[in-house]
């Protein structure tokens, strides 16, 4: 990892733990083990570091949603949605991803201080996941496993359960393998109960 990346990831870790306003350029430099002035070689200021973090996060999310949209477009209505596919796509590449998880924690703190972050918090923790999950369940309805009305109803329930589990296990204290396992077990249990084991 080069110096710019090291600065970015260390700053994110600090921002996610205590908030943007409590961390100084001096703190970041000390953690990275470089002089304060060296940070300015890579970033204009602390805001530039935050902006770079958020740009990277948004690019990651766009990449994931592009993959999902392509999968939905290519779907011929016969392939069922599986929990394993959801786990690999949504859990591993987003919720469990250390970078994404820390950005979500950062947004939880900064939503109270920063209007731009509050908008991103709402978009990426609520609006976009709900849209993605709704479309995934619509895909299921097109395969004939359930009606579209049932798919929309179950999608709302699933979104509520997923949001609760995310805040309970993934954004509460340290993200551990044990918490990921419990999260998956509870999400799978709900998924299995609403699908009758058919997905």
ROVEX-83382 format. One line per 8 residues: number of its first residue (from 1); for each residue x, y, z of N, C-alpha, C, O. Coordinates in Angstrom, 3 decimals, always signed. Each point is the difference from the previous one (the first is absolute). Layout:
BEGIN
NUM> X:Y:Z:X:Y:Z:X:Y:Z:X:Y:Z ~ ... $
//
This chain:
BEGIN
1> +0.855:-1.175:+0.000:-0.855:+1.175:+0.000:+0.903:+1.241:+0.000:+0.907:+0.101:+0.826 ~ -1.147:+0.835:-1.740:+0.832:+1.193:-0.045:-0.420:+0.992:+1.095:-0.986:-0.217:+0.705 ~ +1.742:+1.293:-0.578:-0.217:+0.959:+1.094:-1.387:+0.631:-0.065:-0.657:+0.166:+1.028 ~ +0.215:+0.181:-2.222:-1.324:+0.625:-0.143:-1.096:-0.945:+0.504:-0.906:+0.412:+0.725 ~ +1.006:-1.677:-1.119:-0.979:-1.000:+0.453:+0.075:-0.188:+1.512:-1.026:-0.110:+0.672 ~ +2.234:+0.075:-0.150:+0.181:-0.168:+1.442:-0.634:+1.159:+0.762:-0.665:-0.207:+1.015 ~ +0.870:+1.413:-1.504:-0.626:+1.181:+0.616:-1.519:-0.139:-0.037:-0.680:+0.205:+1.006 ~ +0.165:-0.555:-2.172:-1.450:-0.107:-0.189:-0.615:-1.021:+0.946:-0.992:+0.291:+0.668 $
9> +1.572:-1.483:-0.603:-0.588:-1.068:+0.809:+0.167:+0.247:+1.504:-0.879:-0.341:+0.791 ~ +2.006:+0.932:-0.406:+0.170:+0.336:+1.415:-0.939:+1.121:+0.418:-0.572:-0.039:+1.089 ~ +0.413:+1.038:-1.949:-0.934:+1.089:+0.296:-1.420:-0.545:+0.121:-0.733:+0.372:+0.917 ~ +0.344:-1.253:-1.841:-1.335:-0.587:+0.068:-0.208:-0.745:+1.309:-1.035:+0.150:+0.650 ~ +2.010:-0.947:-0.268:-0.125:-0.749:+1.255:-0.201:+0.951:+1.183:-0.816:-0.266:+0.882 ~ +1.550:+1.355:-0.866:-0.128:+0.972:+1.092:-1.342:+0.734:-0.066:-0.663:+0.175:+1.022 ~ +0.265:+0.254:-2.224:-1.288:+0.691:-0.164:-1.152:-0.906:+0.427:-0.949:+0.451:+0.642 ~ +1.037:-1.738:-1.004:-1.081:-0.946:+0.293:-0.096:-0.301:+1.496:-1.064:-0.364:+0.501 $
17> +2.164:+0.518:+0.193:+0.019:-0.285:+1.429:-0.478:+1.188:+0.833:-0.772:-0.175:+0.943 ~ +1.231:+1.397:-1.290:-0.297:+1.144:+0.870:-0.658:+1.180:-0.701:-0.390:+0.968:+0.653 ~ +0.265:-1.037:-1.966:-0.611:+1.099:-0.743:+1.044:+0.868:-0.675:+1.146:+0.083:+0.441 ~ -1.560:+0.554:-1.506:+0.876:+0.838:-0.825:+0.575:+1.175:+0.796:+1.196:+0.280:-0.081 ~ -2.044:+0.403:+0.845:+0.425:+1.224:+0.682:+1.017:-0.235:+1.110:+0.730:+0.923:+0.359 ~ -0.663:-2.115:+0.186:+0.917:-0.269:+1.116:+1.400:-0.385:-0.466:+0.920:-0.095:+0.812 ~ -0.753:-0.126:-2.111:+1.280:-0.465:-0.545:+0.690:+1.163:-0.716:-0.610:+0.687:-0.820 ~ +1.871:-0.478:+1.135:+0.770:+1.069:-0.654:+0.973:-0.599:-1.016:+0.259:-1.204:-0.006 $
25> +0.264:+2.067:-0.839:+1.049:-0.421:-0.932:+1.196:-0.542:+0.796:+0.635:-0.971:-0.412 ~ -0.335:+1.598:+1.545:+1.102:-0.461:+0.859:-0.270:-1.437:+0.480:+0.903:-0.836:+0.007 ~ -2.156:+0.558:+0.392:-0.359:-1.354:+0.442:+0.227:-1.022:-1.110:+0.561:-1.073:+0.219 ~ -1.014:+1.440:-1.415:+0.143:-0.914:-1.146:+1.476:-0.239:-0.293:+0.424:-1.142:-0.183 ~ +0.355:+2.215:+0.138:+1.439:-0.123:-0.275:+0.676:-0.879:+1.049:+0.847:-0.830:-0.332 ~ -1.218:+1.013:+1.583:+0.591:-0.802:+1.072:-0.317:-1.472:-0.143:+0.863:-0.850:+0.218 ~ -2.089:+0.545:-0.581:-0.403:-1.398:-0.182:+0.726:-0.637:-1.181:+0.423:-1.154:+0.064 ~ -0.287:+1.920:-1.136:+0.666:-0.516:-1.201:+1.516:-0.068:+0.199:+0.682:-0.816:-0.620 $
33> -0.161:+1.697:+1.503:+1.439:+0.025:+0.237:+0.746:+0.896:-0.971:+1.142:-0.276:-0.370 ~ -1.809:+1.367:-0.044:+0.637:+0.956:-0.906:-0.146:+1.409:+0.576:-0.731:+0.213:+0.967 ~ +1.434:+0.744:-1.572:-0.121:+1.399:+0.417:-1.334:+0.555:-0.482:-0.530:-0.425:-1.027 ~ -0.004:+1.377:+1.782:-1.254:+0.651:-0.394:+0.079:+0.542:-1.422:-0.925:-0.169:-0.795 ~ +2.040:+0.820:+0.487:+0.160:+0.622:-1.320:-0.078:-1.027:-1.123:-0.387:+0.337:-1.119 ~ +0.748:-1.579:+1.401:-0.041:-1.050:-1.025:-1.431:-0.296:-0.442:-0.222:-0.406:-1.141 ~ -0.744:+0.604:+2.025:-1.399:-0.255:-0.363:-0.431:+0.960:-1.104:-0.764:-0.367:-0.893 ~ +1.263:+1.605:+0.965:-0.390:+1.017:-0.988:+0.580:-0.265:-1.382:-0.414:+0.624:-0.978 $
41> +1.350:-1.528:+0.892:+0.504:-0.420:-1.304:-1.072:-0.832:-0.723:-0.069:-0.001:-1.229 ~ -0.764:-0.703:+2.007:-1.003:-0.907:-0.558:-1.420:+0.571:+0.028:-0.812:-0.313:-0.871 ~ +0.512:+1.144:+1.862:-1.347:+0.555:+0.168:+0.100:+1.486:+0.332:+0.923:+0.433:+0.691 ~ -1.884:+0.342:-1.192:-0.002:+1.450:+0.251:-0.205:+0.309:+1.479:+0.636:+0.895:+0.556 ~ -1.547:-1.661:+0.080:-0.337:+0.235:+1.410:-0.806:-1.198:+0.502:-0.170:-0.984:-0.720 ~ -0.317:+1.069:+1.933:-0.751:-1.125:+0.584:-1.308:-0.248:-0.760:-0.420:-1.145:-0.166 ~ -0.214:+2.220:-0.290:-1.237:-0.155:-0.775:+0.254:-0.779:-1.290:-0.836:-0.795:-0.429 ~ +1.985:+1.027:-0.179:+0.364:-0.730:-1.218:+0.144:-1.494:+0.282:-0.346:-0.831:-0.841 $
49> +0.855:+0.491:+2.024:+0.090:-1.412:+0.394:-1.400:-0.594:+0.111:-0.267:-1.077:-0.533 ~ -0.627:+1.782:+1.229:-1.383:-0.473:+0.141:-0.673:-0.130:-1.363:-0.667:-0.998:-0.274 ~ +0.842:+2.009:-0.581:-0.604:-0.050:-1.344:+0.524:-1.198:-0.787:-0.766:-0.650:-0.712 ~ +2.060:+0.350:+0.828:+0.591:-1.143:-0.708:-0.583:-1.315:+0.505:-0.258:-0.914:-0.784 ~ +0.051:+0.822:+2.094:-0.616:-1.197:+0.582:-1.398:-0.189:-0.562:-0.360:-1.095:-0.432 ~ -0.427:+2.165:+0.438:-1.391:-0.104:-0.455:-0.081:-0.271:-1.504:-0.879:-0.734:-0.449 ~ +1.790:+1.322:-0.327:+0.025:-0.274:-1.453:+0.299:-1.476:-0.260:-0.621:-0.626:-0.858 ~ +1.562:+0.089:+1.594:+0.356:-1.417:-0.163:-1.182:-0.894:+0.382:-0.287:-0.983:-0.683 $
57> -0.390:+1.327:+1.768:-1.173:-0.755:+0.454:-1.099:+0.040:-1.064:-0.577:-1.030:-0.347 ~ +0.299:+2.218:-0.160:-1.044:+0.120:-1.027:+0.358:-0.773:-1.260:-0.876:-0.604:-0.619 ~ +2.141:+0.611:+0.229:+0.439:-0.774:-1.174:-0.189:-1.498:+0.248:-0.416:-0.734:-0.896 ~ +0.721:+0.288:+2.109:-0.179:-1.415:+0.349:-1.486:-0.382:-0.091:-0.348:-1.029:-0.579 ~ -0.505:+1.855:+1.147:-1.440:-0.264:-0.027:-0.517:+0.015:-1.437:-0.818:-0.842:-0.372 ~ +1.282:+1.778:-0.428:-0.429:+0.055:-1.405:+0.397:-1.284:-0.722:-0.782:-0.541:-0.782 ~ +1.996:+0.052:+1.042:+0.434:-1.256:-0.611:-0.902:-1.159:+0.381:-0.351:-0.823:-0.845 ~ -0.027:+0.756:+2.124:-0.894:-1.070:+0.463:-1.391:+0.119:-0.628:-0.580:-0.998:-0.428 $
65> +0.049:+2.223:+0.377:-1.351:+0.162:-0.568:+0.010:-0.253:-1.506:-0.990:-0.489:-0.545 ~ +2.094:+0.815:-0.139:+0.104:-0.318:-1.431:-0.038:-1.510:-0.223:-0.648:-0.479:-0.930 ~ +1.349:-0.273:+1.792:-0.020:-1.465:-0.098:-1.418:-0.522:+0.225:-0.474:-0.872:-0.729 ~ -0.193:+1.414:+1.744:-1.363:-0.436:+0.290:-0.941:+0.332:-1.145:-0.801:-0.842:-0.408 ~ +0.889:+2.063:-0.116:-0.871:+0.399:-1.108:+0.220:-0.880:-1.221:-0.956:-0.351:-0.693 ~ +2.210:-0.008:+0.423:+0.288:-0.893:-1.128:-0.613:-1.371:+0.239:-0.535:-0.614:-0.923 ~ +0.612:+0.130:+2.164:-0.582:-1.307:+0.331:-1.513:+0.025:-0.173:-0.589:-0.958:-0.500 ~ -0.032:+2.047:+0.910:-1.458:+0.128:-0.129:-0.389:+0.069:-1.473:-0.974:-0.628:-0.415 $
73> +1.727:+1.387:-0.374:-0.273:+0.129:-1.428:+0.169:-1.326:-0.724:-0.781:-0.326:-0.893 ~ +1.805:-0.445:+1.277:+0.279:-1.287:-0.644:-0.935:-1.113:+0.470:-0.057:-1.067:-0.611 ~ -0.662:+1.315:+1.677:-0.852:-1.038:+0.591:-1.142:-0.340:-0.953:-0.691:+0.894:-0.489 ~ +0.496:-2.165:+0.229:-1.091:-0.391:-0.901:-1.226:-0.465:+0.757:-0.937:-0.537:-0.590 ~ +0.945:+0.747:+1.913:-1.181:-0.371:+0.789:+0.033:-1.425:+0.504:-0.931:-0.433:+0.679 ~ +1.989:-0.314:-0.996:+0.017:-1.398:+0.436:+0.981:-0.258:+1.139:-0.146:-0.979:+0.731 ~ +1.124:+1.829:-0.577:+0.996:-0.242:+1.039:-0.450:+0.518:+1.347:-0.314:+1.183:+0.125 ~ +0.272:-2.037:+0.893:-0.435:+0.450:+1.310:+1.074:+0.811:+0.725:+1.197:-0.192:-0.218 $
81> -1.635:+1.077:+1.059:+0.896:+0.729:+0.873:+0.405:-0.935:+1.137:-0.869:-0.563:+0.666 ~ +2.150:+0.390:-0.433:+0.427:-0.876:+1.078:+0.600:+0.833:+1.126:+0.525:+1.092:-0.216 ~ -0.620:-1.636:+1.413:+0.609:+0.673:+1.139:+1.503:+0.096:-0.211:+0.608:+1.013:+0.347 ~ +0.002:-2.054:-0.911:+1.444:+0.003:-0.223:+0.405:+1.131:-0.948:+1.008:+0.667:+0.230 ~ -1.783:-0.450:-1.288:+0.296:+1.090:-0.932:-0.108:+1.351:+0.713:+0.825:+0.890:-0.203 ~ -1.853:-0.757:+1.038:-0.168:+1.239:+0.743:+1.165:+0.198:+0.969:+0.511:+1.110:+0.150 ~ -0.094:-2.194:+0.506:+1.107:+0.071:+0.963:+1.276:+0.443:-0.705:+0.698:+0.892:+0.481 ~ -0.395:-1.507:-1.610:+1.223:+0.328:-0.721:-0.025:+1.416:-0.543:+1.018:+0.691:+0.006 $
89> -2.173:-0.262:-0.474:-0.077:+1.322:-0.619:-0.155:+1.112:+1.036:+0.840:+0.896:+0.086 ~ -1.908:-0.956:+0.694:-0.366:+1.101:+0.891:+0.766:-0.030:+1.318:+0.424:+1.044:+0.494 ~ -0.245:-2.226:+0.075:+0.660:-0.082:+1.304:+1.517:+0.165:-0.151:+0.593:+0.919:+0.566 ~ +0.024:-1.820:-1.337:+1.463:-0.020:-0.080:+0.581:+1.249:-0.657:+1.019:+0.519:+0.457 ~ -1.646:-0.034:-1.514:+0.571:+1.120:-0.750:-0.465:+1.362:+0.505:+0.465:+1.038:-0.471 ~ -1.382:-1.050:+1.428:-0.474:+1.283:+0.512:-0.014:+0.022:+1.528:+0.835:+0.666:+0.613 ~ -1.758:-1.374:+0.000:-0.165:+0.099:+1.451:+1.216:-0.481:+0.781:+0.356:+0.597:+1.016 ~ +0.291:-1.678:-1.482:+1.159:-0.556:+0.705:+1.321:+0.608:-0.459:+1.029:-0.188:+0.650 $
97> -1.051:+0.900:-1.745:+1.213:+0.606:-0.526:+0.527:+1.028:+1.008:-0.726:+0.929:+0.355 ~ +1.983:-1.075:+0.117:+0.511:+0.896:+1.048:-0.088:+1.486:-0.368:-0.361:+0.829:+0.835 ~ +0.692:-0.499:-2.085:-0.069:+1.398:-0.429:-1.439:+0.515:+0.070:-0.254:+1.049:+0.594 ~ -0.680:-1.773:-1.192:-1.402:+0.427:-0.002:-0.556:+0.075:+1.419:-0.726:+0.934:+0.341 ~ +1.069:-1.916:+0.478:-0.497:-0.019:+1.369:+0.481:+1.229:+0.761:-0.772:+0.610:+0.740 ~ +2.032:-0.244:-0.913:+0.504:+1.190:+0.689:-0.644:+1.280:-0.530:-0.264:+0.924:+0.770 ~ +0.011:-0.862:-2.068:-0.669:+1.190:-0.548:-1.415:+0.107:+0.568:-0.453:+1.099:+0.322 ~ -0.248:-2.227:-0.194:-1.344:+0.042:+0.589:+0.053:+0.512:+1.435:-0.861:+0.776:+0.414 $
105> +1.859:-1.203:+0.340:+0.165:+0.473:+1.376:+0.288:+1.503:+0.021:-0.547:+0.736:+0.821 ~ +1.408:-0.297:-1.727:+0.304:+1.425:-0.125:-1.269:+0.801:-0.302:-0.241:+1.044:+0.606 ~ -0.560:-1.535:-1.541:-1.240:+0.705:-0.355:-0.971:+0.052:+1.175:-0.709:+0.991:+0.179 ~ +0.674:-2.059:+0.623:-0.883:-0.003:+1.173:+0.361:+1.136:+0.951:-0.885:+0.647:+0.560 ~ +2.174:-0.404:-0.377:+0.448:+1.074:+0.889:-0.220:+1.363:-0.646:-0.550:+0.908:+0.625 ~ +0.971:-0.770:-1.853:+0.032:+1.318:-0.644:-1.350:+0.496:-0.500:-0.132:+1.180:-0.325 ~ -0.870:-2.045:+0.254:-1.324:+0.447:-0.447:-0.537:+1.143:+0.865:-0.827:+0.789:-0.456 ~ +1.289:-0.701:+1.687:-0.480:+1.023:+0.920:+0.713:+1.335:-0.186:-0.449:+1.020:+0.523 $
113> +1.568:-1.019:-1.270:+0.818:+1.205:-0.123:+0.159:+0.493:-1.431:+0.406:+1.140:-0.226 ~ -0.721:-1.984:-0.727:+0.352:+0.292:-1.386:-1.186:-0.346:-0.903:-0.374:-1.165:-0.140 ~ -0.200:+2.192:-0.462:-1.189:-0.176:-0.840:+0.264:-0.923:-1.194:-0.853:-0.811:-0.362 ~ +2.019:+0.936:-0.239:+0.343:-0.846:-1.153:+0.092:-1.466:+0.416:-0.518:-0.884:-0.683 ~ +1.183:+0.638:+1.811:+0.121:-1.372:+0.499:-1.376:-0.543:+0.377:-0.274:-1.179:-0.222 ~ -0.598:+2.017:+0.788:-1.350:-0.446:+0.357:-0.748:-0.482:-1.244:-0.694:-1.016:+0.047 ~ +0.835:+1.737:-1.148:-0.660:-0.407:-1.248:+0.565:-1.338:-0.487:-0.751:-0.869:-0.442 ~ +2.075:+0.705:+0.524:+0.622:-1.263:-0.410:-0.412:-1.138:+0.931:-0.238:-1.121:-0.450 $
121> +0.154:+1.409:+1.740:-0.443:-0.986:+1.001:-1.396:-0.520:-0.357:-0.232:-1.209:-0.022 ~ -0.682:+2.120:-0.253:-1.359:-0.416:-0.373:-0.007:-0.774:-1.304:-0.693:-1.009:-0.128 ~ +1.462:+1.480:-0.835:+0.016:-0.666:-1.309:+0.571:-1.417:+0.102:-0.604:-0.952:-0.494 ~ +1.771:+0.817:+1.135:+0.713:-1.267:-0.047:-0.346:-0.989:+1.112:+0.273:-1.193:-0.134 ~ -0.863:+1.665:+1.219:-0.386:-0.938:+1.055:-1.492:-0.320:-0.025:-0.433:-0.975:+0.614 ~ -0.356:+1.789:-1.320:-1.435:-0.239:-0.016:-0.570:-0.056:-1.421:-0.530:-1.034:-0.406 ~ +0.629:+2.118:-0.346:-0.680:+0.064:-1.299:+0.514:-1.038:-0.998:-0.795:-0.748:-0.570 ~ +2.102:+0.691:+0.352:+0.556:-0.920:-1.000:-0.150:-1.471:+0.402:-0.403:-0.812:-0.833 $
129> +0.717:+0.438:+2.089:-0.217:-1.412:+0.362:-1.459:-0.430:-0.155:-0.277:-1.116:-0.441 ~ -0.648:+1.996:+0.802:-1.416:-0.353:-0.151:-0.347:-0.186:-1.474:-0.721:-0.932:-0.358 ~ +1.229:+1.808:-0.489:-0.256:-0.111:-1.441:+0.581:-1.304:-0.553:-0.659:-0.698:-0.770 ~ +1.890:+0.374:+1.164:+0.661:-1.221:-0.478:-0.763:-1.239:+0.456:-0.236:-0.915:-0.789 ~ -0.147:+0.889:+2.066:-0.718:-1.166:+0.518:-1.379:-0.132:-0.639:-0.455:-1.110:-0.278 ~ -0.204:+2.233:+0.047:-1.307:-0.052:-0.668:+0.142:-0.587:-1.398:-0.806:-0.835:-0.410 ~ +1.835:+1.273:-0.327:+0.207:-0.517:-1.348:+0.356:-1.484:+0.028:-0.427:-0.756:-0.874 ~ +1.204:+0.334:+1.869:+0.350:-1.422:+0.109:-1.258:-0.844:+0.212:-0.139:-1.062:-0.607 $
137> -0.770:+1.522:+1.455:-1.228:-0.762:+0.234:-0.952:+0.086:-1.198:-0.777:-0.926:-0.233 ~ +0.826:+2.013:-0.520:-0.786:+0.072:-1.245:+0.513:-1.054:-0.983:-0.779:-0.628:-0.717 ~ +2.106:+0.445:+0.696:+0.598:-1.042:-0.841:-0.573:-1.357:+0.365:-0.328:-0.805:-0.871 ~ +0.210:+0.561:+2.170:-0.557:-1.264:+0.486:-1.438:-0.156:-0.489:-0.395:-1.081:-0.435 ~ -0.382:+2.154:+0.505:-1.406:-0.094:-0.430:-0.086:-0.313:-1.490:-0.917:-0.701:-0.428 ~ +1.862:+1.213:-0.373:-0.009:-0.281:-1.438:+0.313:-1.463:-0.300:-0.355:-0.513:-1.062 ~ +1.019:-0.154:+2.001:+0.305:-1.417:-0.211:-1.188:-0.889:+0.383:+0.043:-1.216:-0.186 ~ -1.114:+1.840:+0.727:-1.213:-0.740:+0.313:-0.052:-0.594:+1.393:-0.965:-0.684:+0.342 $
145> +1.987:+0.931:+0.474:+0.026:-0.557:+1.353:-1.040:+0.667:+0.889:-0.553:-0.633:+0.899 ~ +0.286:+1.921:-1.153:-1.005:+0.731:+0.780:-0.574:+1.115:-0.860:+0.573:+0.371:-1.024 ~ -1.709:+0.156:+1.455:-0.611:+1.103:-0.741:+0.804:+1.277:+0.242:+0.783:+0.083:+0.946 ~ -0.985:+0.900:-1.806:+0.716:+1.266:+0.179:-0.425:+0.681:+1.299:+0.835:+0.585:+0.691 ~ -2.126:-0.653:-0.350:-0.452:+0.594:+1.266:+0.673:-0.664:+1.190:+0.427:+0.683:+0.931 ~ -0.328:-2.017:-0.949:+0.704:-0.702:+1.084:+1.475:+0.388:+0.023:+0.585:+0.196:+1.065 ~ +0.004:-0.088:-2.244:+1.422:+0.378:-0.082:+0.237:+1.373:+0.613:+0.974:+0.189:+0.730 ~ -1.847:+0.769:-1.014:+0.160:+1.342:+0.557:-0.212:+0.001:+1.514:+0.716:+0.686:+0.730 $
153> -1.681:-1.440:-0.270:-0.263:-0.086:+1.445:+1.178:-0.643:+0.726:+0.451:+0.493:+1.034 ~ +0.034:-1.586:-1.582:+1.135:-0.693:+0.616:+1.264:+0.855:-0.078:+0.817:-0.007:+0.922 ~ -0.659:+0.738:-2.016:+1.146:+0.885:-0.149:+0.034:+1.042:+1.118:+1.060:+0.264:+0.566 ~ -2.206:+0.325:-0.246:-0.060:+0.985:+1.091:+0.367:-0.654:+1.336:+0.744:+0.572:+0.797 ~ -1.268:-1.755:-0.568:+0.331:-0.714:+1.241:+1.494:-0.332:+0.042:+0.656:+0.175:+1.027 ~ -0.132:-0.655:-2.156:+1.402:-0.374:-0.068:+0.894:+1.215:+0.227:+1.008:-0.092:+0.701 ~ -1.375:+1.234:-1.293:+0.777:+1.221:+0.195:+0.028:+0.388:+1.478:+1.044:+0.385:+0.524 ~ -2.184:-0.487:+0.138:-0.057:+0.328:+1.433:+0.897:-0.922:+0.812:+0.745:+0.455:+0.869 $
161> -0.817:-1.749:-1.152:+0.831:-0.968:+0.723:+1.482:+0.245:-0.289:+0.819:-0.003:+0.919 ~ -0.474:+0.213:-2.183:+1.401:+0.222:-0.366:+0.552:+1.268:+0.651:+1.142:+0.019:+0.458 ~ -1.952:+1.033:-0.419:+0.445:+1.247:+0.624:+0.248:-0.210:+1.483:+1.010:+0.453:+0.537 ~ -1.937:-1.142:+0.125:+0.170:-0.287:+1.430:+1.245:-0.831:+0.244:+0.789:+0.313:+0.891 ~ -0.602:-1.371:-1.675:+1.172:-0.862:+0.177:+1.304:+0.748:-0.296:+1.006:-0.210:+0.677 ~ -1.027:+1.076:-1.681:+1.197:+0.780:-0.333:+0.408:+0.892:+1.165:+1.168:+0.032:+0.387 ~ -2.131:+0.686:+0.165:+0.333:+0.889:+1.115:+0.362:-0.784:+1.263:+0.849:+0.432:+0.780 ~ -1.491:-1.575:-0.582:+0.253:-0.788:+1.215:+1.365:-0.695:-0.024:+0.719:+0.007:+0.999 $
169> -0.366:-0.605:-2.140:+1.205:-0.823:-0.048:+1.183:+0.621:-0.741:+1.150:-0.258:+0.356 ~ -1.410:+1.064:-1.369:+1.100:+0.450:-0.853:+0.466:+1.421:+0.285:+1.132:+0.360:-0.326 ~ -1.994:+0.448:+0.930:+0.370:+1.388:+0.280:-0.015:+0.293:+1.494:-0.120:+1.155:+0.408 ~ +0.238:-2.179:+0.393:-0.086:+0.110:+1.453:+1.251:-0.642:+0.592:+0.088:-1.225:+0.080 ~ +0.867:+2.034:+0.329:+1.251:-0.555:+0.504:+0.861:-0.518:-1.131:-0.237:+0.318:-1.165 ~ +1.233:-1.112:+1.504:+0.936:-0.535:-0.988:-0.690:-0.992:-0.926:-0.823:-0.804:+0.439 ~ +1.163:+0.866:-1.718:-0.519:-0.960:-0.978:+0.838:-1.268:+0.091:+1.176:+0.002:-0.362 ~ -1.782:-1.083:+0.844:+0.729:-1.263:+0.198:-0.589:-1.102:-0.874:-1.108:+0.121:-0.523 $
177> +1.870:-1.185:+0.380:-0.485:-1.165:-0.749:-1.214:-0.612:+0.692:-0.928:-0.465:-0.662 ~ +0.936:+0.465:+1.993:-1.138:-0.548:+0.756:-1.270:+0.800:-0.297:-1.069:-0.583:-0.179 ~ +1.177:+1.896:+0.127:-1.173:+0.839:-0.301:-0.486:-0.234:-1.430:-1.204:-0.032:-0.255 ~ +2.148:-0.131:-0.675:-0.386:-0.283:-1.385:-0.777:-1.316:-0.083:-0.995:-0.096:-0.717 ~ +1.458:-0.912:+1.454:-0.679:-1.311:-0.008:-1.418:+0.111:+0.547:-0.940:-0.539:-0.584 ~ +0.789:+1.241:+1.706:-1.339:+0.162:+0.593:-0.893:+0.793:-0.951:-1.171:-0.333:-0.185 ~ +1.727:+1.373:-0.412:-0.738:+0.804:-0.978:-0.520:-0.887:-1.134:-1.180:+0.049:-0.347 ~ +2.076:-0.858:-0.225:-0.390:-0.888:-1.111:-1.049:-1.014:+0.451:-0.969:-0.255:-0.716 $
185> +1.160:-0.316:+1.887:-0.945:-1.005:+0.497:-1.392:+0.603:+0.172:-0.995:-0.601:-0.405 ~ +0.929:+1.782:+1.001:-1.312:+0.630:+0.222:-0.622:+0.468:-1.315:-1.207:-0.138:-0.202 ~ +2.034:+0.695:-0.695:-0.519:+0.427:-1.306:-0.498:-1.213:-0.782:-1.070:+0.048:-0.607 ~ +1.852:-1.144:+0.622:-0.405:-1.210:-0.710:-1.291:-0.569:+0.590:-0.881:-0.441:-0.738 ~ +0.772:+0.450:+2.054:-1.200:-0.517:+0.662:-1.247:+0.753:-0.471:-1.031:-0.597:-0.310 ~ +1.159:+1.917:+0.266:-1.140:+0.797:-0.479:-0.260:-0.283:-1.478:-1.143:-0.225:-0.400 ~ +2.197:+0.236:-0.405:-0.110:-0.237:-1.438:-0.675:-1.342:-0.271:-0.886:-0.107:-0.849 ~ +1.321:-0.905:+1.582:-0.550:-1.341:-0.150:-1.466:-0.054:+0.420:-0.806:-0.675:-0.641 $
193> +0.455:+1.392:+1.725:-1.390:-0.022:+0.475:-0.966:+0.637:-0.986:-1.123:-0.475:-0.165 ~ +1.554:+1.555:-0.498:-0.912:+0.665:-0.948:-0.040:-0.696:-1.348:-0.964:+0.136:-0.753 ~ +2.027:-0.890:+0.451:+0.019:-0.667:-1.311:-0.481:-1.445:+0.107:-0.133:-0.687:-1.012 ~ -0.124:+0.230:+2.221:-0.403:-1.396:+0.187:+1.114:-0.955:-0.384:-0.249:-1.154:-0.346 ~ +1.506:+1.653:+0.411:+1.136:-0.854:-0.350:+0.193:-0.138:-1.488:+0.824:-0.798:-0.447 ~ -1.588:+1.579:-0.349:+0.053:-0.191:-1.448:+0.951:+0.905:-0.731:+0.032:-0.024:-1.230 ~ +0.763:+0.841:+1.948:+0.884:+0.916:-0.706:+1.444:-0.290:+0.311:+0.890:+0.679:-0.511 $
//
